[in-house]
Amino acid sequence: MTTRALIIGAPRSGSGKTSITIGLLRAFTRRGVKVRGVKTGPDYIDPGFHAVATGKSGLNLDSWAMEPALVAHLLQQAADGTDLLLIESAMGLFDGIPGEVNRSGAAADLARTMGIPVLLVLDVSGQSQTVGALACGFQHYDPAVRIAAVVLNRAGSDRHVRLSGDAIRALGLPLVGAVRRDPSLTLPERHLGLVQASENPEIDGHIERLADAMEAALDLDAILAEASPLALPRASAEKGIAPPGQRIAIAEDVAFTFLYPHLRDGWRAAGAELAPFSPLANEAPPDNCDVCWLPGGYPELHAGPLAAADHFRSGLASFAETRPVHGECGGYMVLGESLTDASGETHRMAGLLSHSTSFAKRQMNLGYRRAALIENGLLGPRGTVIRGHEFHYASVSDPGHDRPFAAMADGEGRDVGMAGGRRGLASGTFFHAIALN
């Protein structure tokens, strides 16, 4: 079977895309369809839910951070052994940032450049026939983005479904079902979005309920029929980030959870070995590795145990005497002198960098970034420009005195100053790397 693809989009965040995507992924898996989930944009939470729903690793695709050839390469890899790719849009379907054509970060870029149709999810709570005007706008806003079909979400009575559905059908758009209001289908959330799949022991049962709801409410055969065979333009991994070492020690536990799937899989495909270790279990990076990577996560929720992990800290310090250690976001916080949690308690961290961070006064930092490396390092030579993003509520309470890691610009090219730190072979930054510029 030729791999088919479909984007699941909506007018805004909170429309129910994630629940519908996860439910469909499990429902198709139950039917024996080899289905894989993809998330547009830098959101690292949802691919974990996609992976649990299908048993196949998730994937992020970002049209701002990744050039079209790299997007095509990653889609090509994801399509291998797959019948159906369900691509969940971040935010609204057309939401991105100003800049290069088809490099806005919006899911609509993928629809345009890869010829992938859209299954439009419309939250009809608080409206009925007006949903037709909304769907009409999506239908005609961009001729290069094809709306294949519509799902009504959070519908009420039978009358509500009939009135809303008639408004959609009057436009000539297929209606493939209506999901009724049900608060039990909502996934749990916290300050950085959804609670991660790995943190919820009941997640499989919840996904089963979502699949039950989708099977009851939606026409799965019609949805599969609306997905288009994947026909990709030129594909290239040239702008992918090379492995930072041959054997990479990776912190991996509930405090360190965030490594982009395309980086992990790409490093392995390039021949690198990944050796996981758990700082929360007081484990040091394996000594037979040549680089150590501390990914993002939620160290603020585990600051006490991390502060007490003496073997981890001493082993990390010993490792950094002869081999590079890098921390992204949560990993960067752990590399500093101290971390102050939301209650105001300050905890000792690794001290390989001189800054301190705090959650005592939450301040959102969110956005795309271009990072120009100040010195040669494990992510490339001096001057290398990497595209990525920041998303954190922590702030730097003491900047310390280390050399900066990178000169930063935002997604539209505006200078936002120096960021991160470097001392000896240790480096870190709040910035999450996605791809080369």
Secondary structure as GFF3:
##gff-version 3
##sequence-region A 1 437
A	DSSP	beta_strand	4	9	.	.	.	ID=ss1
A	DSSP	alpha_helix	17	30	.	.	.	ID=ss2
A	DSSP	beta_strand	35	40	.	.	.	ID=ss3
A	DSSP	alpha_helix	46	54	.	.	.	ID=ss4
A	DSSP	beta_strand	60	61	.	.	.	ID=ss5
A	DSSP	alpha_helix	68	79	.	.	.	ID=ss6
A	DSSP	beta_strand	84	88	.	.	.	ID=ss7
A	DSSP	alpha_helix	107	114	.	.	.	ID=ss8
A	DSSP	beta_strand	118	123	.	.	.	ID=ss9
A	DSSP	alpha_helix	130	141	.	.	.	ID=ss10
A	DSSP	beta_strand	147	155	.	.	.	ID=ss11
A	DSSP	alpha_helix	158	169	.	.	.	ID=ss12
A	DSSP	beta_strand	175	180	.	.	.	ID=ss13
A	DSSP	three_ten_helix	183	185	.	.	.	ID=ss14
A	DSSP	beta_strand	189	190	.	.	.	ID=ss15
A	DSSP	beta_strand	193	194	.	.	.	ID=ss16
A	DSSP	three_ten_helix	197	199	.	.	.	ID=ss17
A	DSSP	alpha_helix	203	217	.	.	.	ID=ss18
A	DSSP	alpha_helix	220	226	.	.	.	ID=ss19
A	DSSP	beta_strand	228	229	.	.	.	ID=ss20
A	DSSP	beta_strand	247	251	.	.	.	ID=ss21
A	DSSP	beta_strand	256	258	.	.	.	ID=ss22
A	DSSP	alpha_helix	261	269	.	.	.	ID=ss23
A	DSSP	beta_strand	273	277	.	.	.	ID=ss24
A	DSSP	three_ten_helix	279	281	.	.	.	ID=ss25
A	DSSP	beta_strand	291	294	.	.	.	ID=ss26
A	DSSP	beta_strand	296	297	.	.	.	ID=ss27
A	DSSP	three_ten_helix	299	302	.	.	.	ID=ss28
A	DSSP	alpha_helix	303	308	.	.	.	ID=ss29
A	DSSP	alpha_helix	310	320	.	.	.	ID=ss30
A	DSSP	beta_strand	325	328	.	.	.	ID=ss31
A	DSSP	alpha_helix	330	335	.	.	.	ID=ss32
A	DSSP	beta_strand	338	340	.	.	.	ID=ss33
A	DSSP	beta_strand	346	348	.	.	.	ID=ss34
A	DSSP	beta_strand	356	358	.	.	.	ID=ss35
A	DSSP	beta_strand	365	373	.	.	.	ID=ss36
A	DSSP	beta_strand	385	392	.	.	.	ID=ss37
A	DSSP	beta_strand	395	398	.	.	.	ID=ss38
A	DSSP	beta_strand	406	410	.	.	.	ID=ss39
A	DSSP	beta_strand	415	419	.	.	.	ID=ss40
A	DSSP	beta_strand	421	423	.	.	.	ID=ss41
A	DSSP	beta_strand	426	429	.	.	.	ID=ss42
A	DSSP	beta_strand	432	436	.	.	.	ID=ss43
###
